[in-house]
């Protein structure tokens, strides 16, 4: 087994946390969009909302 430097461990940890946040964010948005479709909102409006929400959340994660 290889030793991993503390810097590498920290970088990997930050990457895993970032990816976990993205996955939770996308799942939350998908659930919101599914509900909106069930409530009768148009597919185009729902897609537009989803795109805007992703852009907003990427800015929150410091990636936009």
N, CA, C and O atoms as a Tinker XYZ file with bonds, in Angstrom:
   256  protein
     1  N      0.843000   -1.177000    0.000000    73     2
     2  CA     0.000000    0.000000    0.000000    64     1     3
     3  C      0.891000    1.244000    0.000000    63     2     4     5
     4  O      1.914000    1.275000    0.683000    81     3
     5  N      0.509000    2.249000   -0.750000    73     3     6
     6  CA     1.297000    3.470000   -0.866000    64     5     7
     7  C      0.857000    4.495000    0.169000    63     6     8     9
     8  O     -0.326000    4.625000    0.485000    81     7
     9  N      1.838000    5.213000    0.682000    73     7    10
    10  CA     1.528000    6.331000    1.572000    64     9    11
    11  C      1.092000    7.519000    0.731000    63    10    12    13
    12  O      1.689000    7.810000   -0.305000    81    11
    13  N      0.060000    8.196000    1.178000    73    11    14
    14  CA    -0.441000    9.380000    0.480000    64    13    15
    15  C     -0.114000   10.586000    1.356000    63    14    16    17
    16  O     -0.401000   10.592000    2.554000    81    15
    17  N      0.483000   11.595000    0.751000    73    15    18
    18  CA     0.865000   12.784000    1.516000    64    17    19
    19  C     -0.372000   13.472000    2.090000    63    18    20    21
    20  O     -1.487000   13.295000    1.599000    81    19
    21  N     -0.149000   14.249000    3.127000    73    19    22
    22  CA    -1.255000   14.979000    3.761000    64    21    23
    23  C     -1.914000   15.934000    2.772000    63    22    24    25
    24  O     -3.135000   16.085000    2.773000    81    23
    25  N     -1.103000   16.582000    1.924000    73    23    26
    26  CA    -1.669000   17.496000    0.921000    64    25    27
    27  C     -2.570000   16.751000   -0.051000    63    26    28    29
    28  O     -3.648000   17.227000   -0.407000    81    27
    29  N     -2.118000   15.578000   -0.475000    73    27    30
    30  CA    -2.927000   14.781000   -1.410000    64    29    31
    31  C     -4.214000   14.316000   -0.748000    63    30    32    33
    32  O     -5.280000   14.332000   -1.365000    81    31
    33  N     -4.112000   13.905000    0.504000    73    31    34
    34  CA    -5.311000   13.477000    1.231000    64    33    35
    35  C     -6.308000   14.619000    1.349000    63    34    36    37
    36  O     -7.510000   14.427000    1.170000    81    35
    37  N     -5.799000   15.811000    1.652000    73    35    38
    38  CA    -6.685000   16.973000    1.779000    64    37    39
    39  C     -7.339000   17.299000    0.441000    63    38    40    41
    40  O     -8.536000   17.579000    0.384000    81    39
    41  N     -6.560000   17.263000   -0.629000    73    39    42
    42  CA    -7.087000   17.563000   -1.965000    64    41    43
    43  C     -8.156000   16.539000   -2.366000    63    42    44    45
    44  O     -9.203000   16.898000   -2.906000    81    43
    45  N     -7.878000   15.270000   -2.096000    73    43    46
    46  CA    -8.844000   14.215000   -2.405000    64    45    47
    47  C    -10.109000   14.407000   -1.570000    63    46    48    49
    48  O    -11.220000   14.254000   -2.076000    81    47
    49  N     -9.938000   14.739000   -0.299000    73    47    50
    50  CA   -11.092000   14.979000    0.572000    64    49    51
    51  C    -11.967000   16.108000    0.069000    63    50    52    53
    52  O    -13.192000   15.991000    0.046000    81    51
    53  N    -11.326000   17.222000   -0.343000    73    51    54
    54  CA   -12.102000   18.353000   -0.877000    64    53    55
    55  C    -12.831000   17.957000   -2.155000    63    54    56    57
    56  O    -13.980000   18.348000   -2.364000    81    55
    57  N    -12.165000   17.178000   -3.012000    73    55    58
    58  CA   -12.796000   16.725000   -4.254000    64    57    59
    59  C    -14.013000   15.852000   -3.955000    63    58    60    61
    60  O    -15.066000   16.022000   -4.568000    81    59
    61  N    -13.871000   14.922000   -3.018000    73    59    62
    62  CA   -14.994000   14.044000   -2.671000    64    61    63
    63  C    -16.160000   14.833000   -2.086000    63    62    64    65
    64  O    -17.317000   14.560000   -2.407000    81    63
    65  N    -15.867000   15.801000   -1.238000    73    63    66
    66  CA   -16.927000   16.638000   -0.666000    64    65    67
    67  C    -17.624000   17.431000   -1.761000    63    66    68    69
    68  O    -18.851000   17.524000   -1.779000    81    67
    69  N    -16.849000   18.001000   -2.669000    73    67    70
    70  CA   -17.421000   18.782000   -3.772000    64    69    71
    71  C    -18.323000   17.912000   -4.645000    63    70    72    73
    72  O    -19.425000   18.321000   -5.011000    81    71
    73  N    -17.847000   16.709000   -4.977000    73    71    74
    74  CA   -18.645000   15.813000   -5.813000    64    73    75
    75  C    -19.911000   15.379000   -5.086000    63    74    76    77
    76  O    -20.970000   15.264000   -5.704000    81    75
    77  N    -19.814000   15.138000   -3.789000    73    75    78
    78  CA   -20.982000   14.755000   -3.000000    64    77    79
    79  C    -22.025000   15.870000   -2.994000    63    78    80    81
    80  O    -23.221000   15.610000   -3.120000    81    79
    81  N    -21.558000   17.125000   -2.845000    73    79    82
    82  CA   -22.478000   18.266000   -2.883000    64    81    83
    83  C    -23.170000   18.349000   -4.236000    63    82    84    85
    84  O    -24.373000   18.604000   -4.307000    81    83
    85  N    -22.415000   18.136000   -5.309000    73    83    86
    86  CA   -22.995000   18.198000   -6.656000    64    85    87
    87  C    -24.063000   17.129000   -6.834000    63    86    88    89
    88  O    -25.132000   17.401000   -7.382000    81    87
    89  N    -23.779000   15.917000   -6.373000    73    87    90
    90  CA   -24.740000   14.818000   -6.514000    64    89    91
    91  C    -26.017000   15.132000   -5.745000    63    90    92    93
    92  O    -27.116000   14.949000   -6.269000    81    91
    93  N    -25.884000   15.605000   -4.502000    73    91    94
    94  CA   -27.075000   15.952000   -3.708000    64    93    95
    95  C    -27.850000   17.084000   -4.360000    63    94    96    97
    96  O    -29.081000   17.062000   -4.386000    81    95
    97  N    -27.135000   18.081000   -4.890000    73    95    98
    98  CA   -27.768000   19.223000   -5.538000    64    97    99
    99  C    -28.576000   18.755000   -6.752000    63    98   100   101
   100  O    -29.729000   19.149000   -6.925000    81    99
   101  N    -27.968000   17.921000   -7.583000    73    99   102
   102  CA   -28.653000   17.447000   -8.789000    64   101   103
   103  C    -29.871000   16.610000   -8.413000    63   102   104   105
   104  O    -30.927000   16.750000   -9.031000    81   103
   105  N    -29.743000   15.753000   -7.423000    73   103   106
   106  CA   -30.893000   14.937000   -6.993000    64   105   107
   107  C    -32.027000   15.815000   -6.479000    63   106   108   109
   108  O    -33.197000   15.551000   -6.759000    81   107
   109  N    -31.686000   16.848000   -5.736000    73   107   110
   110  CA   -32.695000   17.772000   -5.221000    64   109   111
   111  C    -33.396000   18.498000   -6.364000    63   110   112   113
   112  O    -34.620000   18.631000   -6.367000    81   111
   113  N    -32.620000   18.963000   -7.323000    73   111   114
   114  CA   -33.206000   19.656000   -8.474000    64   113   115
   115  C    -34.084000   18.704000   -9.270000    63   114   116   117
   116  O    -35.176000   19.083000   -9.696000    81   115
   117  N    -33.622000   17.466000   -9.480000    73   115   118
   118  CA   -34.426000   16.489000  -10.212000    64   117   119
   119  C    -35.758000   16.245000   -9.512000    63   118   120   121
   120  O    -36.795000   16.160000  -10.169000    81   119
   121  N    -35.741000   16.132000   -8.194000    73   119   122
   122  CA   -36.979000   15.913000   -7.445000    64   121   123
   123  C    -37.915000   17.109000   -7.595000    63   122   124   125
   124  O    -39.122000   16.937000   -7.767000    81   123
   125  N    -37.363000   18.313000   -7.532000    73   123   126
   126  CA   -38.168000   19.526000   -7.702000    64   125   127
   127  C    -38.787000   19.572000   -9.093000    63   126   128   129
   128  O    -39.960000   19.914000   -9.248000    81   127
   129  N    -37.990000   19.226000  -10.105000    73   127   130
   130  CA   -38.490000   19.259000  -11.481000    64   129   131
   131  C    -39.572000   18.203000  -11.698000    63   130   132   133
   132  O    -40.569000   18.463000  -12.372000    81   131
   133  N    -39.378000   17.020000  -11.131000    73   131   134
   134  CA   -40.404000   15.976000  -11.240000    64   133   135
   135  C    -41.717000   16.448000  -10.630000    63   134   136   137
   136  O    -42.784000   16.244000  -11.208000    81   135
   137  N    -41.639000   17.074000   -9.472000    73   135   138
   138  CA   -42.842000   17.585000   -8.814000    64   137   139
   139  C    -43.503000   18.662000   -9.666000    63   138   140   141
   140  O    -44.725000   18.673000   -9.815000    81   139
   141  N    -42.705000   19.567000  -10.226000    73   139   142
   142  CA   -43.264000   20.630000  -11.069000    64   141   143
   143  C    -44.001000   20.044000  -12.268000    63   142   144   145
   144  O    -45.075000   20.524000  -12.633000    81   143
   145  N    -43.432000   19.013000  -12.880000    73   143   146
   146  CA   -44.094000   18.373000  -14.026000    64   145   147
   147  C    -45.424000   17.743000  -13.579000    63   146   148   149
   148  O    -46.430000   17.850000  -14.280000    81   147
   149  N    -45.421000   17.092000  -12.419000    73   147   150
   150  CA   -46.638000   16.464000  -11.910000    64   149   151
   151  C    -47.708000   17.504000  -11.601000    63   150   152   153
   152  O    -48.903000   17.223000  -11.701000    81   151
   153  N    -47.276000   18.703000  -11.226000    73   151   154
   154  CA   -48.223000   19.773000  -10.921000    64   153   155
   155  C    -48.713000   20.495000  -12.170000    63   154   156   157
   156  O    -49.545000   21.398000  -12.082000    81   155
   157  N    -48.197000   20.098000  -13.334000    73   155   158
   158  CA   -48.718000   20.624000  -14.584000    64   157   159
   159  C    -47.931000   21.741000  -15.233000    63   158   160   161
   160  O    -48.387000   22.322000  -16.218000    81   159
   161  N    -46.760000   22.055000  -14.705000    73   159   162
   162  CA   -45.948000   23.077000  -15.371000    64   161   163
   163  C    -45.424000   22.526000  -16.690000    63   162   164   165
   164  O    -45.198000   21.322000  -16.817000    81   163
   165  N    -45.230000   23.403000  -17.672000    73   163   166
   166  CA   -44.778000   22.947000  -18.985000    64   165   167
   167  C    -43.352000   22.414000  -18.904000    63   166   168   169
   168  O    -42.554000   22.852000  -18.075000    81   167
   169  N    -43.050000   21.465000  -19.780000    73   167   170
   170  CA   -41.721000   20.866000  -19.807000    64   169   171
   171  C    -40.651000   21.920000  -20.077000    63   170   172   173
   172  O    -39.575000   21.875000  -19.480000    81   171
   173  N    -40.935000   22.864000  -20.966000    73   171   174
   174  CA   -39.952000   23.901000  -21.291000    64   173   175
   175  C    -39.658000   24.780000  -20.073000    63   174   176   177
   176  O    -38.502000   25.103000  -19.800000    81   175
   177  N    -40.699000   25.158000  -19.353000    73   175   178
   178  CA   -40.509000   25.990000  -18.164000    64   177   179
   179  C    -39.718000   25.235000  -17.100000    63   178   180   181
   180  O    -38.855000   25.806000  -16.433000    81   179
   181  N    -40.018000   23.963000  -16.951000    73   179   182
   182  CA   -39.327000   23.150000  -15.955000    64   181   183
   183  C    -37.853000   23.001000  -16.322000    63   182   184   185
   184  O    -36.987000   23.099000  -15.453000    81   183
   185  N    -37.560000   22.766000  -17.603000    73   183   186
   186  CA   -36.166000   22.640000  -18.044000    64   185   187
   187  C    -35.406000   23.948000  -17.834000    63   186   188   189
   188  O    -34.254000   23.937000  -17.402000    81   187
   189  N    -36.042000   25.055000  -18.135000    73   187   190
   190  CA   -35.405000   26.361000  -17.953000    64   189   191
   191  C    -35.098000   26.601000  -16.476000    63   190   192   193
   192  O    -34.011000   27.058000  -16.124000    81   191
   193  N    -36.059000   26.289000  -15.627000    73   191   194
   194  CA   -35.832000   26.428000  -14.188000    64   193   195
   195  C    -34.646000   25.569000  -13.752000    63   194   196   197
   196  O    -33.782000   26.024000  -13.002000    81   195
   197  N    -34.613000   24.337000  -14.222000    73   195   198
   198  CA   -33.525000   23.426000  -13.857000    64   197   199
   199  C    -32.170000   23.955000  -14.282000    63   198   200   201
   200  O    -31.204000   23.881000  -13.522000    81   199
   201  N    -32.093000   24.487000  -15.489000    73   199   202
   202  CA   -30.828000   25.037000  -15.983000    64   201   203
   203  C    -30.385000   26.225000  -15.135000    63   202   204   205
   204  O    -29.213000   26.335000  -14.776000    81   203
   205  N    -31.316000   27.106000  -14.818000    73   203   206
   206  CA   -30.981000   28.270000  -13.994000    64   205   207
   207  C    -30.557000   27.855000  -12.586000    63   206   208   209
   208  O    -29.645000   28.444000  -12.006000    81   207
   209  N    -31.215000   26.854000  -12.051000    73   207   210
   210  CA   -30.875000   26.374000  -10.707000    64   209   211
   211  C    -29.470000   25.775000  -10.688000    63   210   212   213
   212  O    -28.713000   25.992000   -9.742000    81   211
   213  N    -29.123000   25.024000  -11.728000    73   211   214
   214  CA   -27.776000   24.457000  -11.803000    64   213   215
   215  C    -26.721000   25.554000  -11.871000    63   214   216   217
   216  O    -25.695000   25.478000  -11.195000    81   215
   217  N    -26.973000   26.569000  -12.682000    73   215   218
   218  CA   -26.028000   27.685000  -12.803000    64   217   219
   219  C    -25.871000   28.378000  -11.449000    63   218   220   221
   220  O    -24.755000   28.672000  -11.020000    81   219
   221  N    -26.981000   28.633000  -10.789000    73   219   222
   222  CA   -26.952000   29.296000   -9.480000    64   221   223
   223  C    -26.149000   28.469000   -8.474000    63   222   224   225
   224  O    -25.322000   29.013000   -7.743000    81   223
   225  N    -26.389000   27.164000   -8.436000    73   223   226
   226  CA   -25.714000   26.309000   -7.466000    64   225   227
   227  C    -24.239000   26.138000   -7.786000    63   226   228   229
   228  O    -23.431000   26.008000   -6.867000    81   227
   229  N    -23.861000   26.135000   -9.062000    73   227   230
   230  CA   -22.444000   26.068000   -9.408000    64   229   231
   231  C    -21.728000   27.311000   -8.899000    63   230   232   233
   232  O    -20.588000   27.228000   -8.442000    81   231
   233  N    -22.390000   28.464000   -8.975000    73   231   234
   234  CA   -21.804000   29.689000   -8.423000    64   233   235
   235  C    -21.602000   29.543000   -6.916000    63   234   236   237
   236  O    -20.590000   29.990000   -6.376000    81   235
   237  N    -22.565000   28.918000   -6.239000    73   235   238
   238  CA   -22.449000   28.704000   -4.796000    64   237   239
   239  C    -21.269000   27.801000   -4.458000    63   238   240   241
   240  O    -20.642000   27.954000   -3.410000    81   239
   241  N    -20.966000   26.854000   -5.355000    73   239   242
   242  CA   -19.855000   25.939000   -5.128000    64   241   243
   243  C    -18.526000   26.527000   -5.586000    63   242   244   245
   244  O    -17.482000   25.887000   -5.459000    81   243
   245  N    -18.567000   27.746000   -6.117000    73   243   246
   246  CA   -17.346000   28.396000   -6.564000    64   245   247
   247  C    -16.844000   27.892000   -7.891000    63   246   248   249
   248  O    -15.652000   27.996000   -8.180000    81   247
   249  N    -17.738000   27.339000   -8.718000    73   247   250
   250  CA   -17.324000   26.763000   -9.987000    64   249   251
   251  C    -17.853000   27.515000  -11.180000    63   250   252   253
   252  O    -17.499000   27.196000  -12.315000    81   251
   253  N    -18.700000   28.515000  -10.953000    73   251   254
   254  CA   -19.312000   29.228000  -12.064000    64   253   255
   255  C    -18.553000   30.441000  -12.488000    63   254   256
   256  O    -18.965000   31.134000  -13.418000    81   255
